Amino acid sequence: MASLRVFQPLTRHAPRAPSQATRAAPRRFVNTDTAPMLYAAHAKVVGARTGHVEGDDLVVDLTMAKALGGKGDRGKTNPEELFAAGYGACFQSAMNASAASMGIQMPHKKEDSIVETTVELVGDMKALDMNIRVSMKVSVKGLSQEDFDKVIAKAKEVCPYSKATAGNITTNIEAVLN
């Protein structure tokens, strides 16, 4: 049985015309080659998916997930979990910063704003043709639907992970207003 493969280009698409609500502030694009560095994180990996990671403030042991034929050792992690944690934390920070820039008050209690991120490794391991797919469930209490929608839209624009993955991978965001 023949299958049809669809390849997405790794280049970014031209930006769409901004909506009326965002025309007042033109979107700026950071040139990653020349922009000043704000912070640098470093990690040294030894042993690939079954190895060890050390960073400035990080010590993590890795395991191959059971679903990929590994042991899935308790207390150890894998690259997909690390990416899910980083993307979720970055997106939530982008939500908070976006809300503040628009004069929208986010909840004071940490448990009233939650981002759950799932990163799926997809593709064909034998052919070494793999990528990732991301799903986020964003739950926030105490905002109006209109403000919640604005915060999510702005966070998508400003989150560095969202910018880095835009046009490269599928990211689905489920927004749940509590």
C-alpha positions as CSV (number, residue, x, y, z in Angstrom):
1,M,0.0,0.0,0.0
2,A,1.6,3.3,-1.1
3,S,1.5,6.2,1.3
4,L,1.7,9.9,0.5
5,R,4.1,11.9,2.5
6,V,3.6,15.6,3.1
7,F,6.8,17.5,3.9
8,Q,6.5,20.9,5.6
9,P,9.3,23.3,4.7
10,L,11.6,24.4,7.5
11,T,11.4,28.0,6.4
12,R,9.1,30.5,8.1
13,H,6.0,31.7,6.2
14,A,5.6,35.4,5.6
15,P,3.6,37.0,8.4
16,R,0.0,37.6,7.8
17,A,-1.5,41.1,7.9
18,P,-2.1,42.1,11.5
19,S,-5.7,42.4,12.8
20,Q,-7.1,45.8,13.7
21,A,-6.4,45.1,17.4
22,T,-2.6,44.7,16.8
23,R,-2.0,47.3,14.2
24,A,-1.0,49.9,16.8
25,A,2.2,48.1,17.7
26,P,4.0,46.7,14.7
27,R,5.5,43.3,15.3
28,R,9.3,43.3,15.5
29,F,11.4,40.3,14.5
30,V,14.5,39.5,16.4
31,N,17.5,38.8,14.3
32,T,19.0,35.9,16.2
33,D,22.4,36.3,14.6
34,T,22.9,39.9,15.8
35,A,20.5,40.4,18.8
36,P,22.2,41.0,22.2
37,M,22.3,37.9,24.4
38,L,20.1,38.1,27.5
39,Y,20.9,34.7,29.0
40,A,22.7,31.5,27.9
41,A,21.9,28.0,29.2
42,H,24.4,25.3,28.7
43,A,24.0,21.5,29.0
44,K,26.5,18.8,28.6
45,V,25.0,15.4,27.5
46,V,27.0,12.2,27.9
47,G,25.4,8.9,26.8
48,A,22.6,10.2,24.6
49,R,19.0,9.0,25.6
50,T,20.4,6.7,28.3
51,G,23.0,9.0,29.6
52,H,23.4,12.0,31.9
53,V,22.9,15.7,31.6
54,E,24.7,18.4,33.5
55,G,24.2,22.1,33.2
56,D,25.0,25.2,35.3
57,D,22.1,24.4,37.7
58,L,21.0,21.0,36.4
59,V,21.9,17.4,37.0
60,V,19.6,14.9,35.2
61,D,19.8,11.2,34.4
62,L,18.2,10.1,31.1
63,T,16.4,7.0,30.2
64,M,14.9,5.6,27.0
65,A,11.1,5.7,27.2
66,K,9.5,2.3,27.4
67,A,7.4,3.1,24.4
68,L,10.6,3.4,22.4
69,G,12.0,0.1,23.7
70,G,13.9,1.4,26.7
71,K,13.6,0.8,30.4
72,G,11.8,4.0,31.2
73,D,13.6,4.1,34.6
74,R,11.7,5.8,37.3
75,G,13.2,9.1,38.4
76,K,14.9,9.7,35.1
77,T,13.7,11.7,32.1
78,N,14.1,12.0,28.3
79,P,14.4,14.8,25.7
80,E,10.7,15.0,25.0
81,E,9.9,15.5,28.7
82,L,12.6,18.2,29.0
83,F,11.2,19.9,25.9
84,A,7.6,19.7,27.2
85,A,8.8,21.3,30.5
86,G,10.7,24.0,28.8
87,Y,8.0,24.9,26.3
88,G,5.2,24.9,29.0
89,A,7.2,27.1,31.4
90,C,8.2,29.5,28.6
91,F,4.6,29.7,27.3
92,Q,3.2,30.4,30.7
93,S,5.8,33.1,31.3
94,A,4.9,34.6,27.9
95,M,1.2,34.5,29.0
96,N,2.0,36.4,32.2
97,A,4.2,39.0,30.4
98,S,1.6,39.4,27.7
99,A,-1.2,39.9,30.2
100,A,0.8,42.5,32.1
101,S,1.6,44.4,28.8
102,M,-2.1,44.6,28.0
103,G,-3.2,45.6,31.5
104,I,-4.8,42.2,32.2
105,Q,-4.5,40.8,35.7
106,M,-3.6,37.1,35.7
107,P,-4.5,35.0,38.8
108,H,-2.4,35.5,41.9
109,K,-2.4,31.8,42.9
110,K,0.0,29.6,40.9
111,E,-2.5,26.8,40.7
112,D,-5.1,29.0,39.0
113,S,-2.9,29.2,35.8
114,I,-1.7,25.8,34.5
115,V,0.0,24.8,31.3
116,E,0.1,21.1,30.6
117,T,2.3,20.2,27.6
118,T,2.6,16.9,25.8
119,V,5.4,16.4,23.3
120,E,5.0,13.4,21.0
121,L,7.9,11.9,19.0
122,V,6.4,11.1,15.6
123,G,7.5,9.5,12.4
124,D,9.6,6.5,11.5
125,M,12.5,5.5,13.7
126,K,13.9,2.9,11.3
127,A,14.1,5.4,8.4
128,L,15.4,8.1,10.8
129,D,12.5,10.3,9.8
130,M,11.2,11.8,13.0
131,N,9.9,15.0,14.4
132,I,7.8,16.2,17.3
133,R,4.2,17.3,17.8
134,V,3.1,19.4,20.7
135,S,-0.3,19.7,22.5
136,M,-0.9,22.2,25.3
137,K,-3.8,22.5,27.6
138,V,-3.9,26.0,29.1
139,S,-6.2,26.4,32.1
140,V,-6.8,29.8,33.7
141,K,-9.2,30.9,36.4
142,G,-10.7,34.4,36.7
143,L,-10.4,36.0,33.3
144,S,-13.1,36.9,30.8
145,Q,-13.2,34.9,27.6
146,E,-12.1,38.0,25.7
147,D,-9.1,38.7,27.9
148,F,-8.1,35.0,27.9
149,D,-8.2,34.8,24.1
150,K,-6.0,38.0,23.9
151,V,-3.5,36.6,26.4
152,I,-3.2,33.3,24.5
153,A,-2.9,35.0,21.1
154,K,-0.2,37.4,22.4
155,A,1.7,34.6,24.2
156,K,1.9,32.7,20.9
157,E,3.5,35.7,19.3
158,V,6.1,36.4,22.0
159,C,7.0,33.0,23.5
160,P,10.5,32.1,22.2
161,Y,9.6,28.4,21.9
162,S,6.5,29.3,19.9
163,K,8.6,31.4,17.6
164,A,11.2,28.7,17.2
165,T,8.7,26.0,16.3
166,A,6.3,28.1,14.2
167,G,6.0,26.6,10.7
168,N,8.2,23.6,11.8
169,I,6.0,21.5,13.9
170,T,2.3,21.1,14.8
171,T,1.4,22.8,18.0
172,N,-2.2,22.5,19.2
173,I,-3.4,24.7,22.1
174,E,-6.5,23.8,24.1
175,A,-7.6,26.9,26.1
176,V,-9.8,26.1,29.1
177,L,-11.2,29.0,31.0
178,N,-12.2,28.0,34.6
